[in-house]
């Protein structure tokens, strides 16, 4: 599903560039709402029950992803728009690793329970659509042709997520509950960062009439799912 949503974003930006750019903000807001609400209402409390030190790993997950994102942004944003291919390569590496980590988060949350995994999935797959849009645009603006930009963005943004899950699951599936709680808390920190610090600031850069509605819709979906599973 994650790979499919990313591919849909790439396909949309290739065929309907203007419409895809205009409407991707709604996917961003909805995904942010689900990720933030699901993390605070279910994933974080669940991790604390499994490991008393969960708040420490929560902080590490949040700060760790912030440091990683800051490193990538420093190399991407400080370069001129007319810069050659290194701009696209750095962005590609950052997005590829981020998508790989998404796959690891799927492994962790589904190992805890199918319900926890579904909650994380609901928010994460919706942020894959704008990720596909962003990856493809970055490569085009870095001087890559449409064909090469399509291939590289599919590998980095779409295929890396299932790859991360397939590589990490055999290891995560056999760890004890306490260590699993630590991983879950770390994942929650990463999800909160993606929702609150990465997605929402992107949405605020564009003034859209129904962006708050999309955010509220994401929160409502998470609340309903949590209450239904309680």
Secondary structure, 3 states (H helix, E strand, C coil): CHHHHHHHHHHHHHHCHHHHHHHHHHHHHHHHHHHHHHHHHHHHHHHHHHCCCHHHHHHHHHHHHHHHHHHHHHHHHCCCCCCCCHHHHHHHHHHHHHHHHHHHHHHHHHHHCHHHHHHHHHHHHHHHHHHHHHHHHHHHHCCCCHHHHHHHHHHHHHHHHHHHHHHHHHHHCCCCHHHHHHHHHHHHHHHHHHHHHHHHHHHHCCCCCCHHHHHHHHHHHHHHHHHHHC
